[in-house]
Amino acid sequence: MDPVQQLYFTTAAIIVVIGIYCVIYSRNMIKTIIGIEIITAAVNLNFLALGSKAGAVDSLAQSIVFTSIVIGAAIAAIALSLIIQVFRHYRTTDLRKLRRLRW
């Protein structure tokens, strides 16, 4: 394995850990969405690292990452609009307070 690819994989693993930490320990819905987007960025970095050969990136890997970025942006926009509606209705974005509402 190329040392540059090893660096990319290590960086992606660190970014995934940061994203998972943000998703698990965050009480705010916006921070949770940001954590999910961080994990998506790490997955995209892995796709590009796996598609690289001798300094050039395969066009299939680039197209998969581009499609993932577009879909991730659409999902983030929908999630943020839902968060705005939840905040308007309940006046909070705290996930623990919202969990208590279902009982």
Wavefront OBJ file of the C-alpha trace (Angstrom):
o trace
v 0.000 0.000 0.000
v 1.191 3.465 -0.860
v 2.231 5.643 2.127
v -0.018 8.429 0.862
v -3.000 6.059 0.842
v -2.109 4.979 4.370
v -2.151 8.638 5.424
v -5.569 9.110 3.788
v -6.986 6.031 5.547
v -5.612 7.154 8.911
v -7.010 10.649 8.434
v -10.396 9.238 7.421
v -10.446 6.985 10.495
v -9.728 9.956 12.753
v -12.464 11.980 11.058
v -14.944 9.097 11.507
v -14.138 8.929 15.223
v -14.702 12.686 15.547
v -18.032 12.390 13.706
v -19.210 9.459 15.821
v -18.254 11.337 18.981
v -20.257 14.320 17.755
v -23.305 12.166 17.009
v -23.231 10.200 20.268
v -22.460 12.915 22.792
v -24.275 15.833 21.246
v -27.604 16.922 22.672
v -28.270 19.485 19.975
v -29.941 18.359 16.750
v -27.835 20.673 14.578
v -24.603 19.285 16.020
v -25.869 15.777 15.329
v -26.461 16.635 11.669
v -22.978 18.164 11.479
v -21.543 14.936 12.942
v -23.302 12.888 10.281
v -21.902 15.169 7.582
v -18.401 14.754 9.057
v -18.764 10.975 8.801
v -19.920 11.349 5.197
v -16.833 13.426 4.409
v -14.619 10.676 5.849
v -16.357 8.051 3.709
v -15.845 10.239 0.634
v -12.150 10.555 1.498
v -11.929 6.753 1.684
v -13.562 6.415 -1.743
v -11.037 8.814 -3.233
v -8.127 7.080 -1.482
v -9.250 3.681 -2.752
v -9.655 5.058 -6.271
v -6.224 6.666 -6.454
v -3.418 4.997 -8.361
v 0.006 6.606 -8.746
v -1.233 10.102 -7.984
v -4.295 9.996 -10.269
v -7.839 9.382 -9.072
v -10.160 7.065 -10.986
v -13.098 8.829 -12.629
v -15.563 6.271 -11.200
v -14.460 7.093 -7.662
v -14.812 10.793 -8.401
v -18.325 10.335 -9.766
v -19.381 8.288 -6.739
v -18.030 10.958 -4.384
v -19.693 13.736 -6.374
v -23.029 11.906 -6.244
v -22.575 11.352 -2.508
v -21.883 15.049 -1.959
v -25.012 16.059 -3.872
v -27.211 13.577 -2.013
v -25.647 14.587 1.326
v -26.361 18.256 0.643
v -30.000 17.474 -0.132
v -30.364 15.366 3.007
v -28.727 18.070 5.133
v -31.086 20.692 3.724
v -34.143 18.556 4.476
v -32.853 17.735 7.972
v -32.195 21.401 8.749
v -35.665 22.375 7.545
v -37.145 19.712 9.836
v -35.058 21.064 12.711
v -36.429 24.553 12.040
v -39.991 23.215 12.177
v -39.296 21.311 15.402
v -37.794 24.437 16.955
v -40.789 26.546 15.946
v -43.185 24.033 17.469
v -41.363 22.957 20.655
v -38.911 25.864 21.176
v -35.964 23.509 21.673
v -33.435 21.536 19.669
v -32.318 19.417 22.627
v -32.760 15.756 21.752
v -33.216 14.612 25.342
v -36.059 17.047 25.923
v -37.707 15.966 22.679
v -37.466 12.286 23.630
v -39.515 12.952 26.742
v -42.360 14.358 24.650
v -43.361 10.980 23.227
v -44.368 9.559 26.623
l 1 2 3 4 5 6 7 8 9 10 11 12 13 14 15 16 17 18 19 20 21 22 23 24 25 26 27 28 29 30 31 32 33 34 35 36 37 38 39 40 41 42 43 44 45 46 47 48 49 50 51 52 53 54 55 56 57 58 59 60 61 62 63 64 65 66 67 68 69 70 71 72 73 74 75 76 77 78 79 80 81 82 83 84 85 86 87 88 89 90 91 92 93 94 95 96 97 98 99 100 101 102 103
